Amino acid sequence: MAGELSFFSIGVGDAARGGAFYGALLGWELEEVSGGLVISGAGVGGGIHGGDAGASPYVFFRVDDLDAALARVEELGGAREPAGEDHGDDDQAARFGRFALCRDDQGSAFGLHEPPRAAG
């Protein structure tokens, strides 16, 4: 359903080290994918990405059409962050969907996630 919490990502300096920490602490199962980790067992989709030491977790809200949602963000006075959309790889996007980091009209960060379309 559009608007629900859809995905979260934890930024750390080293993804493998972060995965070992959070996996041991919270009992998550982790799968390595293109420089990061996908989290299973957290109740909502999640990931751990490296190269982002000290970051606050990113929260992504589900949208049905990422392009339309990004246009609406701008219409409402928010902004899209220049980095952070998609996975950069068609196989990853087909598996995980598309992502974009944004800021609301007051500068607070959030993310949008368009899940992969069901094969049909």
TORGU-515854 format. One line per 10 residues: number of its first residue (from 1); their letters; for each residue x negated, y, z of C-alpha. Coordinates in Angstrom, 3 decimals, padded with zeros to 6 digits. Each point is the difference from the previous one (the first is absolute). Example, Ala and Ser with C-alpha at 12.3 -4.5 7.8 and 13.67 -1.06 7.14 Angstrom:
BEGIN
1 = AS = -012.300,-004.500,007.800; -001.370,003.440,-000.660 $
***
This chain:
BEGIN
1 = MAGELSFFSI = 000.000,000.000,000.000; -001.355,003.419,-000.912; -001.249,002.019,002.975; -000.920,-002.926,002.214; -003.513,-000.545,001.304; -001.595,-002.038,-002.757; -003.761,-000.215,000.590; -002.754,001.276,002.266; -003.743,000.229,-000.441; -002.746,000.367,002.574 $
11 = GVGDAARGGA = -003.122,001.851,-001.101; -003.307,-001.134,001.500; -003.663,000.403,-000.876; -000.464,-003.704,-000.805; 003.036,-002.042,-001.085; -001.425,-003.404,001.013; -000.931,001.256,003.457; 003.406,001.674,000.377; 001.716,-003.202,-001.078; -001.917,-001.999,002.591 $
21 = FYGALLGWEL = 001.000,002.480,002.718; 003.705,000.298,-000.838; 000.334,-003.680,-000.915; -001.409,-001.064,003.378; 001.977,002.639,001.908; 003.394,-000.427,-001.666; -000.128,-003.502,-001.495; 000.361,001.219,-003.575; -000.957,-002.201,-002.933; -002.103,001.898,-002.532 $
31 = EEVSGGLVIS = -000.651,-000.515,-003.696; -002.828,001.780,-001.826; 001.044,001.970,-003.083; -001.983,002.535,-002.051; -002.103,001.520,002.762; 002.603,-000.234,002.725; 002.208,-002.391,001.906; 003.711,-000.803,-000.162; 001.632,-000.645,003.378; 002.528,-002.794,000.621 $
41 = GAGVGGGIHG = 001.941,-000.433,003.217; 000.529,003.682,000.837; 003.739,000.067,-000.758; -000.466,002.473,-002.869; -002.541,-000.045,-002.831; -003.370,001.384,000.921; -003.626,000.361,-000.934; -003.421,001.007,001.258; -002.240,002.108,-002.241; -003.639,000.949,000.486 $
51 = GDAGASPYVF = -001.812,003.276,-000.530; 002.440,001.939,002.198; -001.491,-000.118,003.515; 002.027,001.736,002.698; 003.118,000.341,-002.158; 003.482,-000.091,001.449; 002.150,-002.833,-001.381; 001.838,000.819,-003.212; 003.759,-000.672,-000.003; 001.763,-000.619,-003.319 $
61 = FRVDDLDAAL = 003.741,000.327,-000.617; 001.709,-002.004,-002.722; 001.304,001.723,-003.124; 001.602,-001.543,-003.061; -001.795,002.273,-002.497; -003.368,001.434,001.054; -000.195,002.537,-002.821; 003.449,001.410,000.802; -000.788,000.073,003.733; -003.271,001.880,-000.621 $
71 = ARVEELGGAR = 001.855,002.568,-002.078; 002.519,000.385,002.848; -002.817,000.471,002.547; -001.253,002.959,-002.046; 003.533,001.404,-000.471; 000.390,-000.019,003.805; -003.269,001.902,000.519; -002.244,-002.968,000.768; -003.036,-001.195,-001.918; -001.511,-003.156,-001.334 $
81 = EPAGEDHGDD = -003.544,-000.798,001.108; -002.382,-000.293,-002.957; -001.160,-003.524,000.988; 001.838,-003.019,001.239; 002.412,-001.057,-002.709; 000.255,-003.603,-001.154; -002.721,-002.570,000.424; -001.797,000.973,-003.201; 000.407,-003.486,-001.401; 003.062,-001.412,-001.771 $
91 = DQAARFGRFA = -000.188,-003.359,001.815; -000.124,001.714,003.400; 002.811,002.416,-000.909; 002.111,-002.940,-001.225; -000.588,-001.768,003.307; 000.267,002.921,002.441; 001.755,002.805,-001.879; -000.969,003.657,-000.292; -001.016,002.363,002.790; -000.455,003.757,000.349 $
101 = LCRDDQGSAF = -001.173,002.144,002.895; 001.899,003.251,000.527; 000.416,002.950,002.343; 003.344,001.420,001.033; 000.856,003.718,-000.175; -001.755,000.532,003.352; -003.194,-001.893,-000.900; 000.694,-003.302,001.808; -001.297,-003.084,-001.814; 002.151,-002.965,-001.047 $
111 = GLHEPPRAAG = 000.059,-002.548,-002.790; 002.470,-001.272,-002.563; 000.101,-003.614,-001.214; 001.782,-001.389,-003.042; 000.016,-003.795,000.489; -000.750,-002.190,-003.005; 002.958,-000.644,-002.231; 001.370,-003.538,000.105; -000.861,-002.043,-003.065; 003.080,-000.306,-002.120 $
***
